[in-house]
Amino acid sequence: MSNLILFINSFLSYLLVMAVIVVLAGIGIFMGIKMRKRSNQKSEAEAEAQR
């Protein structure tokens, strides 16, 4: 019985680590998209100013 409890404890621990990794990756993707859109808007504004 103790082996089952140890296995479940280990499994939940890895599940928590995976959840943290997924959340951090999601935040990174969101920030990357946001920064790219801001950069594109800045480049378009500069291109319009040069015309």
N, C-alpha and C positions, 0 to 999 in steps of 0.2 A: 504493500500500500504506500509505503514511503517513497518507493521509486516512482510511482505514478504522480505523487505530489511534487517531487523534484522535477519530473518531466514537464508537468503543467507550469510550474514556476519558471523553468527555463524557457519554455515556449512563450509565455506571456512577456517575459523579459525581452526576448528577441522581437516579439510583436510590437512592443513599445518602442524599441530602437528603430524598427522599420517605419513606424508611424511618424517618428520625429524626422527621419530622413525624407519621407514623402512630403511632410509639411515644409521643410526647409527647401526642398527642390521646387515646390509650388511657389513659394515666396520668391525664389530666385528667378523662376520663369516669368512671374508677374512683373517683377522689377525690371527684368531685361526687356520685356515687351514695352513697358511704360517708358523706359529710357530711350529705346529705339524710336518710338513714335515722337517723342520730344525732339530727338536729334533730327528726324526727318522734317518736322515742322520748322525747325530752325534753318535747315538747309534750304527748304522751299522759300522761306521768308528772305533769306540772303540772295537767292536766285532772282526773286521778284524785285528786290531792291537794286540789283545790278542792271535790270532791263530798262 
